[in-house]
Amino acid sequence: MNEENKKKLWSEILKVGDYLKDKLPNHPNHPKGRNSYAHVALEIKNKFKMSYKDLPDEQYYSVLDFLNFLKKNPN
């Protein structure tokens, strides 16, 4: 992914992470609370099988759509 798209996606990831802060359900592996930013990055990696930085530019809008999905469906 080109640098401009990486920066835009990172900004959106941070916004979703901010939104999900304190909204993720508790988990026994995270007794002090879950890191919403790590959650978003991991969910992207699980869905697309690679880091957002390594995705082709053609998937930019797919990642944005997925970020909107995560925002509406915290898990």
C-alpha positions as CSV (number, residue, x, y, z in Angstrom):
1,M,0.0,0.0,0.0
2,N,1.3,3.4,-0.8
3,E,2.4,5.8,2.0
4,E,-0.6,8.1,1.7
5,N,-3.1,5.3,2.0
6,K,-1.2,3.8,4.9
7,K,-1.4,7.1,6.8
8,K,-5.1,7.5,6.0
9,L,-5.9,3.9,7.2
10,W,-3.8,4.4,10.3
11,S,-5.8,7.5,11.1
12,E,-9.0,5.5,10.7
13,I,-7.7,2.6,12.8
14,L,-7.0,5.1,15.6
15,K,-10.5,6.6,15.3
16,V,-12.1,3.1,15.6
17,G,-9.7,2.2,18.4
18,D,-10.8,5.4,20.2
19,Y,-14.4,4.6,19.7
20,L,-14.1,1.0,20.9
21,K,-12.1,2.0,24.0
22,D,-14.0,0.6,27.0
23,K,-16.6,-1.0,24.7
24,L,-14.9,-4.4,24.1
25,P,-16.3,-7.2,26.3
26,N,-14.1,-8.4,29.2
27,H,-11.9,-11.4,28.6
28,P,-10.1,-13.6,31.1
29,N,-6.8,-13.2,29.2
30,H,-6.9,-9.4,29.7
31,P,-7.8,-8.8,33.4
32,K,-6.7,-5.1,33.1
33,G,-8.9,-4.5,30.1
34,R,-8.5,-4.9,26.4
35,N,-6.4,-2.8,24.1
36,S,-8.9,-1.5,21.5
37,Y,-6.1,-0.4,19.0
38,A,-4.4,-3.8,19.1
39,H,-7.9,-5.4,18.7
40,V,-8.6,-3.5,15.5
41,A,-5.1,-4.2,14.0
42,L,-5.4,-7.9,14.8
43,E,-8.9,-8.1,13.4
44,I,-7.6,-6.6,10.1
45,K,-4.8,-9.0,10.1
46,N,-7.2,-12.0,10.7
47,K,-9.6,-10.8,8.0
48,F,-7.1,-9.9,5.3
49,K,-4.3,-12.4,6.3
50,M,-1.7,-9.6,6.5
51,S,-1.1,-6.2,8.1
52,Y,-2.9,-3.2,6.7
53,K,0.5,-1.9,5.6
54,D,1.1,-4.9,3.4
55,L,-2.2,-4.9,1.6
56,P,-2.5,-3.7,-2.0
57,D,-4.0,-0.3,-2.6
58,E,-7.0,-2.0,-4.3
59,Q,-8.1,-3.2,-0.8
60,Y,-8.1,0.3,0.7
61,Y,-11.9,0.6,0.6
62,S,-12.5,-2.9,1.7
63,V,-10.5,-2.2,4.9
64,L,-12.5,1.0,5.4
65,D,-15.7,-1.0,5.1
66,F,-14.3,-3.5,7.6
67,L,-13.4,-0.8,10.0
68,N,-17.0,0.5,9.9
69,F,-18.2,-3.1,10.5
70,L,-15.8,-3.4,13.6
71,K,-17.2,-0.1,14.9
72,K,-20.7,-1.4,14.8
73,N,-19.9,-4.9,16.0
74,P,-17.4,-4.8,18.9
75,N,-16.5,-8.3,20.0
